[in-house]
Amino acid sequence: MIAFAPGIDPKEIEITVDRGLLSLSGERRSDPSQGQQGGQTNTYAQERFTGRFRRVISLPEDADPGKVEAKFRDGVLHVTVAKKESSKPRQISVS
């Protein structure tokens, strides 16, 4: 899973795995110092949303909930879920 999260503090992102569901939630706060001059806001258009967000995806049966990794770099969050060892294909030698 890849999530674009520019302007969000990685410490504010919560990732949980429960009963086959991976949940990603957090909050993007607006910066009160931007666009203000003398107590008035000068924002005419804004490309980024602010507020809370949550995404939930179903994991496949062969996903290992104990092996989830999350990395945040340059505003992009990468979440990787490994497969269970029993579901990986293996080669059988013929004797």
C-alpha positions, -999 to +999 in steps of 0.1 A: +000+000+000+013+034-009-003+066+006+007+101-003+009+121+029+027+154+023+027+178+052+018+151+077+040+142+107+048+105+104+044+102+142+007+113+137+000+083+114-016+052+130-015+018+113-033-012+127-039-047+115-069-065+130-090-095+117-077-093+082-080-055+078-052-030+075-063+004+088-044+037+082-055+069+099-042+103+107-048+140+106-035+168+085-036+201+103-036+235+086-007+257+093-021+289+109+010+309+099+004+304+062-018+328+044-024+351+074-017+388+074-029+409+102-054+383+115-071+378+081-067+348+058-056+353+022-063+318+009-082+317-023-076+281-033-061+251-015-049+219-031-046+199+001-074+188+024-071+193+061-087+172+088-089+135+098-086+107+073-089+069+075-084+042+049-092+005+054-082-024+031-088-061+033-057-082+034-055-115+015-057-148+034-020-154+029-009-121+045+011-124+077-002-097+102+029-101+123+051-089+095+040-054+086+065-027+079+059+010+073+083+035+059+078+072+054+100+092+030+094+125+012+057+126+021+050+091+008+041+063+032+049+027+021+033-001+040+045-037+032+028-069+044+047-101+040+031-134+030+029-164+054+057-189+049+031-217+044+015-199+014+048-193-005+054-218-033+081-243-028+099-266-051+096-304-045+126-325-056+118-358-073+137-388-061 
